[in-house]
Amino acid sequence: MSSTSSTRRTAIVAGVLFLVTEVAAIGGLALYRPLLHDAGYVLGPGADTQVFLGALCEFVLALAVTGTGAVLYPVLRGRGEGAAVGYVCGRLLEAAVILVGIVGVLSVVTLRVRAQGAPDADGASLVTAGQALVALHDWTFLFGPNFVLGANTLVLAGLMYTSRLVPRPLAVLGLVGGTLICASATAVLFGIYEQVSLPGSLAALPVFAWEVTLAVRLLAKGFDEGAGPDGRTVGTGAAAVAAV
């Protein structure tokens, strides 16, 4: 298999994985809604099947997040091996934090099921325990798909910018998105506004746009093949591609 066809295949796989991360992240958060927004979930009838589907979505998200790091590494390492390794490790960390959040949510379901089998259980204690587990998920959501995602976005967009693997305006969108999501996560951490709020959603839009646009670009055109390992273009045809 030629180097060009291998790189093109890598771009397609990476593009698909980025789209999967977006769909899975949105689906997981939407399906978790009954559990995350009902303080008395552990004492009620529950929506466990919906929560299980949400957990499955987030598990797929964790796999896709890990996959993007692994798939892009062969392309990125020639443009900056240290940063490429950092991106892979960052994506693994992001996936690990997501998995911790999944365990927290599923533990709420387990608590609810066991509470139904123990009618003499202290309701107030059960609610407190359930809220603590929901808080665990909320914190993992802040540090995984916010702080760590922002840092990973900055690393990837920085590599894309210096190497010209994609048009520089697209890479700049990633740099802006990564910076904003990290700044927003910091604001949430210090209680300036809620994580799920209008300011938080607005701050997340650029990084969402970056990942979707990057995915579409990789699927439609792949990487700018005129970008050499040092970021310079090679050949007249490559120069034309890099100027897009």
Secondary structure, 3 states (H helix, E strand, C coil): CCHHHHHHHHHHHHHHHHHHHHHHHHHHHHHCHHHHCCCCHHHCCCCHHHHHHHHHHHHHHHHHHHHHHHHHHHHHCCCCHHHHHHHHHHHHHHHHHHHHHHHHHHHHHHHHHHHHCCCCCCHHHHHHHHHHHHHHHHHHHHHHHHHHHHHHHHHHHHHHHHHCCCCHHHHHHHHHHHHHHHHHHHHHHCCCCCCCCHHHHHHHHHHHHHHHHHHHHHHHCCCCCCECCCCCECCHHHHHHHCC
